[in-house]
Amino acid sequence: MKQVQRLDRVIIRFAGDSGDGMQLTGDRFTAGTAEFGNDLSTLPNFPAEIRAPQGTLPGVSSFQLHFADHDILTPGDAPNVLVAMNPAALKANLGDLPRGADIIANTDEFTKRNLQKVGYATNPLEDDSLAEWRVHAVPLTSLTVKALEGFDLSKKDAERSKNMFALGLLSWLYHRPTEHTITFLENKFAKKPEIAKANIAAFQAGWNYGETTESFSVSYEVKPARLAPGVYRNISGNQALAYGLIAASVQAKLPLFLGSYPITPASDILHELSKHKRFGIRTFQAEDEIAGVGAALGAAFGGALGVTTTSGPGVALKAETVGLAVTTELPLIIVDVQRAGPSTGMPTKTEQTDLLMAMFGRNGESPVPIVAPMSPSDCFDAAIEAARIAVKYRTPVMLLSDGYLANGSEPWRLPEVSDLPDISQEFTTAPNGENGAFLPFKRDTETLARPWAIPGTAGLEHRIGGIEKADGTGNISYDPDNHDLMVRTRAAKIAGIDVPDLVVDDPDGDAKVLVVGWGSTYGPIAAAARRIRAGGGKVAQAHLRHLNPLPANTGEVLKRYDKVLLPEINLGQLALLLRARYLVDVISYNRVRGLPFKAEELAGVIQDVIDSD
């Protein structure tokens, strides 16, 4: 019997060509890990090209998974194990690998040609340059081909299953359940049973190789995490956001209409929602971004929950129609899954660089509420919150996710349907003015929202469009004082939206430094704060979900601390807003590398701020 070593957490990175199936391999390992009951967090990282040049550094695709027997917040700073399917994968990822970590290298791909492609003069598996790591040289490709000799497959087709062999080996190494993967393969290739059997055989051969080879004398066990009672599933940010929109539609008692144009990394929301027509959902893949948002706004005018999904370049194109939604005062949700820019930028890499565009990226005074989820599973709740605000206040709402949240995943405890908020609002069905007149801009005294009248309702005919409207009647107006009134009223409506107070995590209540974050920086900031506190330091943390309007107590919270640190994956956009609004000397820490922050990196920054005079 081989030795079994108990670990509390592990970080694994699968890396290879974009055609090697690393995303599928990571996804399957994640599914088995979720089924086993570990807490987990993932970081897919892949090139934008459909098929990047084979064997090159730009073509490397990776999938990192952090799983543990306790609560974790990030995909991990550095992998304990790197599975390198070729020399490019090794070279691209070696810099992230701590000394003493394990490298499982596919020796079959370390050919002279492949080594030269990435600048290796000699084979690193043979020249002792990897002496500081524990290298396991495994001929994954040839072992896979040998395992599939009994199948009617070409050598090339057999080689494609090497990722399943690697998955089987890692599943043995970390005691992952196998049934989930076998069932997945049977379903995925149901119409190609020979392919299904071959992939299952490769997966099982990888497991058996781990069990029998002398290359691995130890396997590892990570016990299930102690999570709060409930039913859990693994979920990505885009999935959670789609489910949140479905739930919002049900809770608002409105049909959901999605008008969208495919764009990375938001397209999966369109794909997911298109599967759920039984909930009364209509999905429209438009010919361009402008058509998508125009259709969504038209659906809102017709009494639906209108949604459009996009990324930064699409938000720029949709700006005029969002401004139309501001002036017509119709509920509309604009989901911006942010990515690295400007222009096309790096489509598959993450950033937080659209905040100022969400705030000010339209002509005229056109304020919109902004909501930002903090984790993949939080995208569900953020979608419901965005819908609540849109419907209650008759306004477009920007929901700022990003590529890290969209593609990353974590366990999500399914909420009780009875616990979901009722966000429904009544349509106007009768005239609201004198002598049976309908005043489409006669406002609710509390929310300043205008009536929402379904087109065709008898007696409620009214004008609507982009030209300025007279207060109350909605008639076209060029009166200067009326324009000033309408601009200020629309701004007051947004400023008066009810949002929860900003909550501060300050265990002892005597920290001098406050770390503020928004969006996907929550996990790295919280993990860094844990490290500081574990080392005896004191630091407070607060995270903003509502970015416009900001919570009413934001200024008081910021001024309570001697120093305020704000890490952002941009050049200081929220810091600019907080400095201007509250006159607080916010300390910015900014990185725009297309990657999320690392906890160790932020812990060092926080400690430097604590130690500074």
HUPE-V518313 format. One record per backbone hydrogen bond with DSSP energy under -1.0 kcal/mol. CO is the residue of the C=O (numbers start at 1). NH is the residue of the N-H. If there is no record, write none. Layout:
BEGIN
CO|NH, CO|NH
END
This chain:
BEGIN
3|219, 5|221, 8|69, 10|67, 11|80, 11|81, 12|65, 13|83, 14|63, 15|85, 16|61, 17|20, 21|25, 22|26, 23|27, 24|28, 25|29, 26|30, 27|31, 28|32, 29|33, 30|34, 31|35, 32|36, 33|37, 33|38, 37|225, 39|68, 41|66, 43|64, 45|62, 53|56, 57|60, 59|18, 61|16, 62|45, 63|14, 64|43, 65|12, 66|41, 67|10, 68|39, 80|102, 81|13, 82|104, 83|15, 84|106, 86|90, 87|91, 88|92, 89|93, 90|94, 93|96, 94|97, 98|101, 101|134, 102|82, 103|136, 104|84, 105|107, 105|138, 106|109, 107|110, 109|111, 111|115, 112|116, 113|117, 115|120, 116|119, 123|126, 123|127, 128|131, 130|133, 132|100, 134|103, 136|105, 138|107, 138|140, 139|143, 140|144, 141|145, 142|146, 143|147, 144|148, 146|149, 148|151, 151|153, 154|158, 155|159, 158|161, 159|162, 161|165, 162|166, 163|167, 164|168, 165|169, 166|170, 167|171, 168|172, 169|173, 170|174, 171|176, 172|175, 173|220, 178|182, 179|183, 180|184, 181|185, 182|186, 183|187, 184|188, 185|189, 187|190, 189|192, 192|196, 193|197, 194|198, 195|199, 196|200, 197|201, 198|202, 199|203, 200|204, 201|205, 202|206, 203|207, 204|208, 205|209, 206|210, 207|211, 208|212, 209|213, 217|3, 219|5, 221|7, 225|227, 231|414, 233|412, 235|410, 236|240, 237|241, 238|242, 239|243, 240|244, 241|245, 242|246, 243|247, 244|248, 245|249, 246|250, 247|251, 248|252, 249|254, 255|305, 256|282, 257|307, 258|284, 260|286, 263|266, 263|267, 266|269, 267|271, 268|272, 269|273, 270|274, 272|275, 273|276, 276|279, 277|280, 282|258, 284|260, 284|286, 288|292, 289|293, 290|294, 291|295, 292|296, 293|297, 294|298, 295|299, 296|300, 297|301, 298|302, 299|304, 300|303, 304|306, 305|257, 306|333, 307|259, 308|335, 310|337, 311|315, 312|316, 313|317, 314|318, 318|322, 319|323, 320|324, 321|325, 322|326, 323|327, 324|328, 325|329, 325|330, 332|397, 333|308, 334|399, 335|310, 336|338, 336|401, 338|403, 340|346, 346|349, 349|340, 354|358, 355|359, 356|360, 357|361, 360|362, 364|366, 369|398, 370|547, 370|548, 371|400, 376|379, 377|380, 378|382, 379|383, 380|384, 381|385, 382|386, 383|387, 384|388, 385|389, 386|390, 387|391, 388|392, 389|393, 390|395, 395|332, 397|334, 398|371, 399|336, 401|338, 402|406, 403|407, 404|408, 405|237, 406|238, 408|237, 409|42, 410|235, 412|233, 416|419, 417|420, 434|437, 437|433, 439|442, 444|448, 449|444, 452|428, 454|457, 457|460, 468|477, 470|474, 471|473, 472|441, 475|470, 479|483, 480|484, 481|485, 482|486, 483|487, 484|488, 485|489, 486|490, 487|491, 488|492, 489|493, 490|494, 491|495, 492|496, 494|497, 505|541, 512|563, 513|540, 514|565, 515|542, 517|544, 518|521, 519|522, 521|525, 522|526, 523|527, 524|528, 525|529, 526|530, 527|531, 528|532, 529|533, 530|534, 531|535, 532|537, 533|536, 540|515, 541|505, 542|517, 545|372, 548|370, 551|554, 553|557, 554|558, 555|559, 558|561, 563|514, 564|587, 565|516, 566|589, 568|570, 568|591, 569|352, 572|576, 573|577, 574|578, 575|579, 576|580, 577|581, 578|582, 579|583, 584|586, 587|566, 589|568, 594|350, 598|602, 599|603, 600|604, 601|605, 602|606, 603|607, 604|608, 605|609, 606|610, 607|611, 608|612
END
